[in-house]
Amino acid sequence: MSHHQENFKVAIVQFNPEWMNPTANLATLEEKLWTIEENVDLVVLPELFTTGFHNEAAEKAEPIGLTTSKWMLQQSKRMGAAILGSYPVRQDRKVYNRLIFARPNGHISHYDKRHLFRMASEHMAFEPGNFQVIEEWKGWRINPIICYDLRFPLWCRNTNNDYDILVCVANWPAPRIDAFNTLLKARAIENLSYSVGVNRIGQDPNQVNYNGQSAVYSAKGKALNELNENDEIKIVTLNYKELHNLREKFPTHLDADHFTLQL
């Protein structure tokens, strides 16, 4: 296991994406990222940050190595931080709601949304992912998931302290925002892990309202930031010693139920 950086700064970017307009959204986000004056370790963008959430987003799918992934690598290198967020990616004639994890050294990895939101027919336009991912960065292990995935505890299960931070990028509508906060908090507690949820704000052309409430919870389920629906970037510091001490004093993972997922 590599050296753990004691304090780990996460920048959560809550904004209102312009509908189906990747060029405008990348320009807006670039301006926003320039306003971060301190050194951060991880920048988290919402789900489908280039388009907004709808089946139509699949029409804006790009192959890896094109505009958006290049932009993410560029920002990552400039900031010296890892950047993650999801956008529609085309591969082998299929389209995925794909979360990209970009690092300053030019390394890219990805996670494809496993649970597609059938209530909005997402499964008609996108292909489901079939693997889980744990990324290591600065000695911290990060498990990225996308929106609806958060409702499935087995998919998020940290059976043997395999990850330190669960990161959920989302387009979670306002009428169900209580579920978002409750589940983020529960996932942190049951998995002895930090949880980070980054949601969008604004209204899309289908009259769906989003009210942000992006949140970071400690492994004890304590909110580490004020919830709001502003267009802003919040920086939250996570502490490794605090997490490690809790796991030593309260090792619920030793009594966890072991299981195998069928993918």
BAFI-3210 file (N, C-alpha, C; in Angstrom, 3 decimals, decimal comma, padded with zeros to 6 digits):
// residues 263
n [1|2|3|4|5|6|7|8|9|10|11|12|13|14|15|16|17|18|19|20|21|22|23|24|25|26|27|28|29|30|31|32|33|34|35|36|37|38|39|40|41|42|43|44|45|46|47|48|49|50|51|52|53|54|55|56|57|58|59|60|61|62|63|64|65|66|67|68|69|70|71|72|73|74|75|76|77|78|79|80|81|82|83|84|85|86|87|88|89|90|91|92|93|94|95|96|97|98|99|100|101|102|103|104|105|106|107|108|109|110|111|112|113|114|115|116|117|118|119|120|121|122|123|124|125|126|127|128|129|130|131|132|133|134|135|136|137|138|139|140|141|142|143|144|145|146|147|148|149|150|151|152|153|154|155|156|157|158|159|160|161|162|163|164|165|166|167|168|169|170|171|172|173|174|175|176|177|178|179|180|181|182|183|184|185|186|187|188|189|190|191|192|193|194|195|196|197|198|199|200|201|202|203|204|205|206|207|208|209|210|211|212|213|214|215|216|217|218|219|220|221|222|223|224|225|226|227|228|229|230|231|232|233|234|235|236|237|238|239|240|241|242|243|244|245|246|247|248|249|250|251|252|253|254|255|256|257|258|259|260|261|262|263]
n.u [000,855|000,592|002,035|-000,057|-001,567|-002,060|-004,074|-006,723|-007,894|-010,985|-012,634|-015,848|-017,917|-020,613|-023,006|-024,989|-025,590|-025,481|-028,011|-027,396|-025,045|-021,973|-019,637|-020,140|-020,441|-017,918|-016,384|-017,538|-017,015|-014,251|-013,650|-014,711|-013,045|-010,655|-011,040|-010,379|-008,181|-006,527|-004,433|-005,824|-006,794|-008,579|-011,022|-014,447|-016,937|-020,405|-022,744|-023,006|-021,935|-021,477|-023,814|-026,277|-028,961|-030,580|-032,116|-031,483|-028,954|-027,214|-026,855|-024,825|-022,541|-019,054|-015,997|-013,424|-010,548|-011,176|-012,581|-013,690|-012,364|-009,752|-009,830|-010,345|-007,946|-006,158|-007,005|-006,580|-003,810|-002,959|-003,935|-002,820|-004,300|-006,507|-009,280|-012,726|-015,775|-018,888|-019,735|-021,321|-020,061|-018,857|-018,241|-017,196|-019,600|-021,473|-023,075|-022,062|-022,784|-020,346|-017,921|-015,066|-011,783|-009,346|-005,862|-003,057|-000,701|-001,408|-002,724|-005,616|-008,612|-011,653|-015,169|-018,181|-021,591|-023,533|-026,174|-028,809|-031,092|-034,186|-036,672|-036,540|-036,041|-033,317|-031,928|-032,606|-031,086|-028,469|-025,696|-025,329|-022,772|-020,298|-018,476|-016,729|-014,923|-011,955|-010,108|-006,777|-005,312|-002,912|-002,520|-005,042|-008,021|-010,491|-013,878|-015,778|-019,115|-022,272|-024,977|-028,013|-026,906|-026,360|-028,534|-028,248|-027,105|-025,453|-023,854|-022,290|-020,892|-018,449|-016,734|-014,312|-012,918|-011,981|-012,032|-011,695|-013,097|-016,300|-017,525|-020,127|-021,399|-023,937|-027,232|-029,611|-032,931|-034,814|-037,350|-036,750|-034,639|-034,182|-033,813|-031,356|-029,579|-030,033|-029,245|-026,552|-025,495|-026,065|-024,588|-021,992|-021,814|-022,385|-020,325|-017,989|-016,602|-015,657|-018,171|-019,003|-021,126|-022,024|-024,057|-026,100|-027,477|-030,378|-032,865|-033,977|-034,829|-036,963|-038,443|-037,514|-036,445|-033,466|-031,774|-029,192|-027,538|-025,175|-023,029|-020,793|-019,915|-018,694|-017,196|-018,657|-021,037|-021,387|-022,187|-019,979|-020,049|-021,960|-025,238|-026,556|-028,183|-026,663|-024,777|-021,751|-018,365|-017,291|-014,855|-013,697|-012,045|-010,683|-009,677|-007,125|-006,135|-008,189|-010,166|-008,840|-008,405|-011,037|-011,800|-010,125|-010,944|-013,605|-014,325|-016,336|-016,178|-015,034|-017,066|-018,591|-020,801|-019,837|-019,912|-020,596|-020,876|-022,964|-022,063]
n.v [-001,194|002,174|005,301|007,180|010,218|012,515|014,615|015,123|016,865|017,598|018,910|019,888|020,271|022,046|022,738|024,293|022,625|023,442|022,516|019,698|020,686|020,296|021,854|024,432|023,761|022,714|024,981|026,684|025,190|025,180|027,853|027,970|026,159|027,526|029,311|028,056|028,458|027,239|024,326|021,325|017,857|016,167|016,605|016,777|016,319|016,643|013,967|013,187|015,686|017,153|017,389|017,162|015,150|012,726|010,476|011,460|012,393|010,461|010,923|012,736|011,362|010,609|009,197|007,791|009,795|011,890|015,230|015,725|013,940|014,692|017,318|016,915|015,671|017,725|019,739|018,359|018,032|020,704|021,499|019,682|017,731|014,899|014,293|013,666|012,594|012,045|011,331|010,950|008,201|006,659|003,389|000,698|000,751|001,000|002,901|004,403|005,528|006,975|007,205|009,071|008,883|011,005|011,597|013,688|012,769|011,967|009,588|007,675|006,260|004,286|004,012|002,405|003,241|001,096|000,547|001,401|004,068|003,122|004,320|006,576|005,547|005,141|002,832|002,191|003,659|003,585|001,418|-000,999|-000,983|-003,474|-003,913|-003,255|-000,554|000,419|003,127|004,208|006,963|009,141|007,517|007,116|005,228|005,093|004,673|004,952|005,737|006,021|008,072|006,550|004,109|004,401|003,549|000,873|-001,152|-003,458|-003,193|-001,102|-002,026|-002,189|-004,483|-005,342|-003,096|-002,066|000,299|003,885|006,174|006,730|007,820|009,518|010,563|012,657|013,275|014,147|014,440|017,156|016,441|013,960|014,336|013,901|011,183|010,915|012,238|010,711|008,134|008,562|009,188|006,849|004,975|005,812|005,293|002,485|001,432|002,210|004,492|007,513|009,433|010,958|013,029|014,407|016,672|018,161|021,488|023,582|023,780|021,449|021,230|019,479|020,164|019,175|019,570|020,385|020,445|020,493|020,167|018,826|016,642|015,764|013,144|011,937|008,850|008,311|009,300|012,014|015,203|017,006|019,362|022,344|022,056|023,098|024,931|026,341|027,716|026,688|025,997|023,745|023,102|020,371|018,897|015,745|013,400|011,102|009,786|010,003|008,411|005,924|005,463|005,189|002,849|001,062|001,179|000,549|-001,920|-002,850|-004,125|-006,587|-008,224|-008,445|-009,608|-011,898|-012,084|-012,908|-011,044|-011,453|-010,784]
n.w [000,000|-000,874|000,325|002,461|001,860|004,358|004,747|002,519|-000,122|-001,471|-004,239|-004,859|-007,551|-008,196|-010,493|-013,142|-015,890|-019,377|-021,558|-023,505|-024,661|-025,054|-025,708|-024,649|-021,949|-021,221|-021,513|-019,579|-017,244|-017,273|-016,734|-014,156|-012,783|-012,820|-010,796|-008,468|-006,021|-004,183|-003,584|-004,604|-004,292|-005,557|-008,030|-008,434|-010,770|-011,826|-012,822|-016,302|-017,221|-019,520|-020,911|-019,458|-018,024|-019,885|-022,227|-024,734|-024,433|-025,257|-027,931|-028,052|-027,655|-027,415|-028,679|-026,531|-025,953|-027,461|-027,515|-024,749|-022,937|-023,410|-022,573|-019,831|-019,028|-019,534|-017,732|-015,374|-015,378|-015,319|-012,799|-011,085|-009,941|-009,529|-011,705|-011,861|-013,452|-015,227|-018,676|-021,944|-023,638|-026,559|-027,586|-029,517|-031,054|-029,060|-026,454|-023,474|-020,142|-018,943|-016,447|-016,126|-014,904|-014,529|-014,459|-013,434|-014,651|-017,138|-017,261|-017,799|-016,541|-016,291|-015,335|-015,969|-015,785|-013,909|-013,035|-014,794|-015,212|-015,276|-015,017|-016,451|-018,841|-019,389|-019,879|-022,451|-024,157|-023,367|-022,597|-020,038|-017,468|-016,546|-014,547|-011,455|-009,933|-008,301|-007,606|-007,025|-005,459|-004,426|-002,236|-001,273|-001,605|-004,003|-004,716|-007,430|-008,301|-010,104|-009,801|-009,854|-009,106|-006,430|-004,997|-004,614|-002,369|-002,332|-004,541|-003,801|-001,682|000,849|001,626|002,853|003,816|001,360|000,006|000,560|000,061|-001,133|-004,118|-005,550|-008,519|-009,790|-011,286|-009,708|-009,164|-007,637|-006,288|-005,165|-003,479|-000,769|-000,561|-001,809|-000,009|002,333|001,538|000,815|003,285|004,721|003,213|003,820|006,592|006,791|005,331|006,504|005,544|003,826|002,181|-000,881|-002,598|-005,639|-007,160|-009,763|-010,452|-011,192|-013,909|-016,328|-019,916|-019,891|-017,798|-015,392|-012,133|-010,369|-007,319|-006,282|-003,360|-002,908|-001,162|001,534|003,574|006,712|007,896|010,094|009,478|009,608|008,380|006,366|005,085|004,350|003,126|000,003|-002,718|-004,529|-007,305|-007,247|-006,035|-003,673|-001,207|000,499|003,229|003,766|006,267|006,799|009,084|010,917|009,740|009,657|012,410|013,340|012,023|013,283|015,956|015,770|014,294|012,176|009,759|010,183|010,812|008,606|005,990|003,637|000,120|-003,333|-006,246|-009,080|-012,241]
ca.u [000,000|001,443|001,928|-001,326|-001,508|-002,891|-005,273|-007,068|-008,871|-011,906|-013,419|-017,091|-018,346|-022,071|-023,338|-026,156|-025,082|-026,315|-028,591|-026,891|-024,061|-020,659|-018,672|-020,448|-020,213|-016,479|-015,896|-018,014|-016,294|-012,854|-013,646|-014,942|-011,874|-009,621|-011,292|-009,852|-006,841|-005,685|-004,147|-006,775|-006,337|-009,595|-012,108|-015,567|-017,972|-021,628|-023,058|-023,315|-021,669|-021,417|-025,117|-027,495|-029,407|-031,734|-031,729|-030,909|-027,521|-026,462|-026,544|-023,605|-021,456|-017,756|-015,046|-012,358|-009,433|-011,651|-012,616|-013,918|-011,309|-008,551|-010,058|-010,174|-006,511|-005,536|-007,333|-005,948|-002,391|-002,799|-004,253|-002,119|-005,350|-007,282|-010,612|-013,667|-017,137|-019,326|-020,312|-021,651|-018,906|-019,158|-017,182|-017,695|-021,005|-022,352|-022,883|-022,032|-022,722|-019,006|-017,175|-013,635|-010,895|-008,156|-004,766|-002,108|000,361|-001,946|-003,374|-007,083|-009,321|-013,080|-016,205|-019,444|-022,755|-024,057|-027,630|-029,360|-032,336|-035,242|-037,832|-036,369|-035,629|-031,882|-031,458|-032,910|-030,100|-027,117|-025,314|-024,898|-021,409|-020,258|-017,338|-016,545|-013,616|-011,402|-008,948|-005,926|-004,729|-002,261|-002,670|-006,466|-008,712|-011,746|-014,833|-016,718|-020,403|-023,038|-026,382|-028,926|-026,099|-026,354|-029,670|-027,980|-026,041|-024,486|-022,917|-021,413|-020,428|-017,021|-016,698|-013,100|-012,219|-011,262|-011,940|-011,751|-014,064|-017,297|-017,869|-021,309|-021,713|-025,379|-028,253|-030,646|-033,948|-035,218|-038,399|-036,223|-033,330|-034,031|-033,255|-029,934|-028,851|-030,156|-028,433|-025,132|-025,141|-026,098|-023,453|-020,779|-021,838|-022,327|-019,086|-016,857|-015,902|-016,200|-018,969|-019,068|-022,163|-022,014|-025,285|-026,260|-028,580|-031,087|-034,002|-033,692|-035,971|-038,092|-039,023|-037,027|-035,676|-032,353|-031,430|-027,841|-027,369|-023,978|-022,713|-019,682|-020,160|-017,615|-017,554|-019,643|-022,284|-021,480|-022,067|-018,772|-020,249|-023,335|-025,950|-027,222|-028,456|-025,966|-023,815|-020,477|-017,414|-016,988|-013,665|-013,839|-010,827|-010,868|-008,498|-006,897|-005,950|-009,529|-010,807|-008,093|-008,671|-012,401|-011,803|-009,444|-011,735|-014,971|-014,083|-017,524|-015,854|-014,667|-018,310|-019,368|-021,231|-019,111|-020,783|-020,062|-021,856|-022,999|-022,059]
ca.v [000,000|003,352|006,284|007,917|011,643|012,657|015,391|014,933|017,920|017,295|020,056|019,428|021,303|022,010|023,781|024,070|022,414|023,866|021,307|019,107|021,581|020,002|022,948|025,480|023,258|022,616|026,366|027,140|024,477|025,620|029,123|027,671|025,503|028,548|030,062|027,309|029,015|026,381|023,015|020,278|016,535|015,531|017,477|015,914|016,958|015,825|012,999|013,752|017,123|017,871|017,380|016,986|013,750|012,295|009,547|012,205|012,619|009,453|011,497|013,540|010,467|010,764|008,145|008,215|010,379|013,082|016,510|015,795|013,277|015,524|018,473|016,466|015,465|019,058|020,390|017,564|018,353|022,099|021,629|018,691|017,005|013,948|014,822|012,653|012,990|011,150|011,897|009,838|007,720|005,611|002,399|-000,490|001,013|001,094|004,153|004,205|006,665|006,577|008,086|009,079|009,276|011,528|011,953|014,661|012,146|011,575|008,274|007,732|004,992|004,597|003,158|002,571|003,142|-000,267|000,557|002,444|004,538|002,694|005,204|007,570|004,739|005,255|001,534|002,066|004,402|003,311|000,041|-001,037|-001,428|-004,818|-004,075|-002,250|000,079|001,157|003,889|004,680|008,264|009,707|006,570|006,961|004,369|005,771|003,833|005,845|005,211|007,053|008,363|005,463|003,071|004,650|002,852|-000,562|-001,279|-004,524|-002,670|-000,132|-002,627|-002,122|-005,641|-005,500|-001,797|-002,005|001,703|004,904|007,208|006,396|009,065|009,362|011,723|012,487|014,243|013,601|015,485|017,745|015,742|012,770|014,691|013,311|009,838|011,117|012,522|009,576|007,021|008,929|009,101|005,423|004,300|006,165|004,593|001,021|001,037|002,809|005,190|008,825|009,415|012,260|013,035|015,683|016,772|019,401|022,373|024,154|023,057|021,087|021,530|018,588|020,674|018,456|020,485|019,829|021,442|020,350|019,460|017,986|016,393|014,909|012,576|011,165|007,440|008,263|009,854|013,442|016,052|017,819|020,648|022,861|021,713|024,250|024,753|027,397|027,392|026,968|024,915|023,604|022,277|019,668|018,150|014,444|013,082|009,657|009,257|009,913|007,235|004,740|005,260|004,676|001,450|000,243|001,154|000,098|-002,676|-003,598|-004,932|-007,947|-009,005|-008,256|-010,804|-011,981|-012,553|-012,675|-010,465|-012,057|-009,692]
ca.w [000,000|-000,950|001,400|002,466|002,146|005,564|004,413|001,106|-000,418|-002,570|-004,732|-005,464|-008,502|-008,358|-011,471|-013,986|-017,249|-020,497|-022,139|-024,755|-025,270|-024,477|-025,880|-023,667|-020,584|-020,958|-021,355|-018,261|-016,191|-017,268|-015,997|-012,731|-012,197|-012,634|-009,552|-007,320|-005,830|-003,354|-004,158|-004,231|-004,729|-006,399|-008,485|-008,818|-011,590|-011,773|-013,876|-017,625|-017,070|-020,806|-021,605|-018,663|-018,042|-020,681|-023,288|-025,858|-024,181|-026,027|-029,256|-027,931|-027,240|-028,090|-028,311|-025,619|-026,700|-028,164|-026,800|-023,302|-022,161|-023,554|-021,693|-018,441|-018,789|-019,551|-016,451|-014,329|-015,402|-014,879|-011,381|-010,282|-009,205|-010,325|-012,007|-012,329|-013,798|-016,313|-019,907|-022,844|-024,400|-027,540|-027,790|-030,231|-031,441|-027,894|-025,716|-022,022|-019,236|-018,486|-015,553|-016,431|-013,811|-015,219|-013,549|-013,997|-015,455|-018,438|-017,171|-017,734|-016,364|-016,349|-014,752|-016,693|-014,904|-013,901|-012,872|-015,666|-014,598|-016,193|-014,931|-017,516|-020,006|-019,679|-020,377|-023,878|-024,953|-022,886|-022,286|-018,629|-017,196|-015,935|-013,640|-010,412|-010,031|-007,162|-008,073|-005,939|-005,755|-003,234|-001,133|-000,946|-002,576|-004,347|-005,440|-008,095|-008,794|-010,815|-009,521|-009,480|-008,444|-004,982|-004,380|-004,570|-001,377|-002,624|-005,546|-003,128|-000,432|001,148|002,518|003,640|003,752|000,081|-000,424|001,617|-000,334|-002,151|-004,810|-006,402|-009,370|-009,966|-011,719|-008,824|-009,158|-006,359|-005,528|-004,480|-002,924|000,565|-000,757|-002,131|001,229|003,253|001,041|000,925|004,699|005,074|002,566|004,577|007,880|006,669|004,674|007,228|004,482|003,473|000,951|-001,555|-003,637|-006,366|-007,952|-010,535|-010,076|-012,345|-014,500|-017,724|-020,787|-019,593|-016,542|-014,219|-011,285|-009,585|-006,295|-005,741|-002,071|-002,946|000,241|001,939|004,906|007,329|008,096|011,184|008,955|009,913|007,184|006,462|004,402|004,386|001,889|-000,617|-004,151|-005,255|-008,339|-006,580|-005,779|-002,242|-000,979|001,774|003,548|004,412|007,068|006,780|010,440|011,515|009,139|010,093|013,839|013,489|011,568|014,293|017,193|015,517|013,060|011,730|008,570|010,598|010,949|007,373|005,260|002,367|-000,964|-004,667|-007,175|-010,412|-013,213]
c.u [000,886|001,174|000,597|-001,068|-002,510|-004,203|-005,496|-008,183|-009,690|-012,670|-014,668|-017,697|-019,835|-022,445|-024,550|-025,674|-026,042|-026,733|-027,928|-025,849|-022,663|-019,674|-018,881|-020,121|-018,730|-015,888|-016,277|-017,204|-014,837|-012,718|-013,797|-013,697|-010,726|-009,820|-010,787|-008,411|-005,938|-005,422|-005,181|-006,266|-007,285|-010,669|-013,232|-016,634|-019,224|-021,703|-023,408|-023,129|-021,560|-022,789|-026,335|-028,006|-030,670|-031,220|-031,011|-029,412|-026,665|-026,058|-025,238|-022,404|-020,193|-016,919|-014,048|-011,219|-009,870|-011,755|-012,682|-012,813|-010,008|-008,643|-009,826|-008,695|-005,769|-005,758|-006,619|-004,462|-002,151|-002,958|-003,450|-003,080|-005,971|-008,664|-011,506|-015,057|-017,576|-019,879|-020,551|-020,459|-019,329|-017,960|-017,791|-019,195|-021,984|-022,058|-023,003|-022,141|-021,430|-018,350|-015,695|-012,868|-009,584|-007,114|-003,782|-001,016|-000,144|-002,634|-004,885|-007,629|-010,809|-013,940|-017,498|-020,618|-023,406|-025,582|-028,205|-030,776|-033,537|-036,458|-037,731|-035,855|-034,155|-031,352|-031,768|-031,814|-028,662|-026,939|-024,877|-023,441|-021,438|-019,025|-017,335|-015,123|-013,212|-010,116|-008,102|-005,271|-004,212|-002,477|-004,104|-007,111|-010,135|-012,627|-015,859|-017,980|-021,194|-024,518|-027,188|-028,197|-026,189|-027,470|-029,413|-026,802|-025,025|-023,429|-021,883|-020,668|-018,910|-016,697|-015,469|-012,255|-011,387|-011,152|-012,126|-012,796|-015,004|-017,682|-019,028|-021,547|-023,162|-026,056|-029,490|-031,720|-034,421|-036,300|-037,892|-034,919|-033,119|-033,426|-031,747|-029,128|-028,873|-029,240|-026,936|-024,642|-025,073|-024,894|-022,163|-020,704|-021,623|-021,007|-017,830|-015,970|-016,445|-017,139|-019,104|-020,127|-022,175|-023,170|-025,301|-027,349|-029,309|-032,242|-033,645|-034,945|-037,173|-038,767|-038,677|-036,150|-034,627|-031,923|-030,115|-027,765|-026,186|-023,430|-021,483|-019,967|-018,930|-018,109|-018,519|-020,989|-022,472|-021,288|-020,866|-018,884|-021,704|-024,003|-026,606|-027,525|-027,823|-025,068|-022,450|-019,599|-017,129|-015,744|-013,761|-012,577|-011,161|-009,570|-008,307|-006,805|-007,297|-010,247|-010,155|-008,379|-010,057|-012,452|-011,123|-010,290|-013,089|-014,985|-015,277|-017,216|-015,491|-015,896|-019,179|-019,723|-020,512|-020,024|-020,086|-021,175|-021,807|-023,093|-022,489]
c.v [001,237|004,314|007,040|009,387|011,905|013,412|015,360|015,916|017,597|018,565|019,518|020,571|021,145|023,131|023,371|023,880|022,931|022,605|020,916|019,991|021,379|021,171|024,036|025,006|023,139|024,008|026,917|026,502|024,918|026,932|028,875|027,079|026,488|029,320|029,318|027,744|028,143|025,056|022,014|018,960|015,882|016,549|016,571|016,731|016,082|014,776|013,743|015,269|017,873|018,075|017,588|015,565|013,543|011,290|010,237|012,428|011,646|009,972|012,289|012,687|010,701|009,524|008,694|008,783|011,595|014,258|016,421|015,118|014,067|016,727|018,080|016,272|016,793|019,760|019,679|017,928|019,761|022,231|020,688|017,864|015,959|014,570|013,670|013,233|012,095|011,936|010,740|009,455|006,584|004,682|001,161|-000,377|001,032|002,396|003,868|005,547|006,400|007,638|007,931|009,572|009,686|011,971|012,898|014,048|011,652|010,222|008,447|006,340|005,311|003,572|003,443|002,346|001,770|-000,279|001,725|002,772|004,274|003,611|006,352|006,880|004,875|003,960|001,311|002,709|004,073|001,831|000,001|-001,487|-002,807|-005,020|-002,951|-001,717|000,626|001,806|004,265|005,985|008,873|008,830|006,375|006,103|004,882|004,836|004,753|005,110|006,368|007,009|007,167|004,292|003,172|003,897|001,357|-000,851|-002,379|-004,039|-001,753|-000,753|-002,652|-003,259|-005,704|-004,230|-001,678|-000,580|002,634|005,986|006,629|007,727|008,798|010,642|011,563|013,618|013,763|014,658|015,893|016,960|014,531|013,048|014,124|011,921|009,941|011,307|011,352|008,435|007,331|008,759|007,630|004,680|004,587|005,344|003,090|000,544|001,579|003,586|006,618|008,613|010,840|012,161|014,388|015,705|018,094|020,285|022,796|023,300|022,688|021,332|020,605|018,958|019,810|019,432|019,754|020,874|021,142|019,504|018,494|017,860|015,527|014,450|011,843|009,730|007,265|008,833|011,328|014,241|016,971|019,120|021,064|022,513|022,969|023,952|025,859|026,836|027,697|025,740|024,903|022,728|021,681|018,838|016,863|014,095|011,574|009,061|009,039|008,645|005,950|004,422|004,684|003,195|000,532|000,088|000,488|-000,745|-003,516|-004,490|-006,376|-008,850|-008,930|-009,598|-010,822|-012,609|-012,300|-012,118|-011,225|-010,930|-010,181]
c.w [000,000|000,212|001,316|002,728|003,272|005,302|002,909|000,775|-001,664|-002,945|-005,405|-006,281|-008,778|-009,333|-012,294|-015,424|-018,309|-021,249|-023,456|-025,459|-024,660|-024,559|-024,835|-022,253|-020,249|-020,749|-019,980|-017,146|-016,113|-016,494|-014,502|-012,079|-011,980|-011,334|-008,310|-007,114|-004,964|-004,065|-003,675|-004,806|-005,727|-006,743|-008,967|-009,539|-011,536|-012,887|-015,165|-017,650|-018,394|-021,439|-020,721|-018,883|-018,861|-021,690|-024,431|-025,693|-024,981|-027,407|-029,232|-027,528|-028,071|-027,796|-027,294|-026,467|-027,488|-027,175|-025,282|-022,500|-022,257|-022,623|-020,228|-018,100|-018,685|-018,208|-015,305|-014,224|-014,865|-013,371|-010,483|-009,444|-010,129|-010,551|-012,410|-012,537|-014,942|-017,497|-020,870|-023,727|-025,326|-027,678|-028,430|-030,528|-030,280|-027,179|-024,224|-021,307|-018,460|-017,612|-015,873|-015,212|-014,474|-014,203|-014,233|-014,869|-016,807|-018,432|-017,007|-017,431|-016,300|-015,622|-015,523|-015,752|-015,040|-013,907|-013,672|-015,210|-015,506|-016,155|-015,942|-018,787|-020,380|-020,303|-021,860|-024,740|-024,582|-022,568|-020,805|-018,498|-016,565|-015,076|-012,607|-010,495|-008,668|-007,657|-006,874|-006,352|-004,455|-001,999|-000,683|-002,025|-002,759|-005,156|-006,097|-008,544|-009,411|-010,416|-009,001|-008,800|-006,923|-004,256|-004,170|-003,645|-001,674|-003,603|-004,886|-001,955|-000,310|002,112|003,406|003,637|002,476|-000,442|000,765|001,330|-001,388|-002,803|-005,756|-007,188|-009,822|-010,729|-010,985|-008,630|-007,753|-005,612|-004,740|-003,741|-001,524|000,462|-001,020|-000,842|002,206|002,835|001,124|002,352|005,139|004,490|003,324|005,858|007,700|006,065|005,354|006,268|004,381|002,295|000,429|-002,639|-004,320|-007,359|-008,726|-009,922|-011,351|-012,830|-015,933|-018,583|-020,581|-018,285|-015,325|-013,429|-010,470|-008,561|-005,579|-004,493|-002,103|-001,531|000,419|003,366|005,403|007,508|009,270|010,723|009,268|008,621|007,359|005,678|004,539|003,061|001,316|-002,076|-004,981|-006,345|-007,725|-006,452|-004,285|-002,116|000,423|002,004|004,296|005,136|007,213|008,179|011,122|011,030|009,667|011,573|014,081|013,113|012,581|015,543|017,000|014,240|012,597|010,525|008,946|010,732|009,699|006,748|003,910|001,306|-002,293|-005,548|-008,489|-011,427|-014,576]
res [m|s|h|h|q|e|n|f|k|v|a|i|v|q|f|n|p|e|w|m|n|p|t|a|n|l|a|t|l|e|e|k|l|w|t|i|e|e|n|v|d|l|v|v|l|p|e|l|f|t|t|g|f|h|n|e|a|a|e|k|a|e|p|i|g|l|t|t|s|k|w|m|l|q|q|s|k|r|m|g|a|a|i|l|g|s|y|p|v|r|q|d|r|k|v|y|n|r|l|i|f|a|r|p|n|g|h|i|s|h|y|d|k|r|h|l|f|r|m|a|s|e|h|m|a|f|e|p|g|n|f|q|v|i|e|e|w|k|g|w|r|i|n|p|i|i|c|y|d|l|r|f|p|l|w|c|r|n|t|n|n|d|y|d|i|l|v|c|v|a|n|w|p|a|p|r|i|d|a|f|n|t|l|l|k|a|r|a|i|e|n|l|s|y|s|v|g|v|n|r|i|g|q|d|p|n|q|v|n|y|n|g|q|s|a|v|y|s|a|k|g|k|a|l|n|e|l|n|e|n|d|e|i|k|i|v|t|l|n|y|k|e|l|h|n|l|r|e|k|f|p|t|h|l|d|a|d|h|f|t|l|q|l]
***
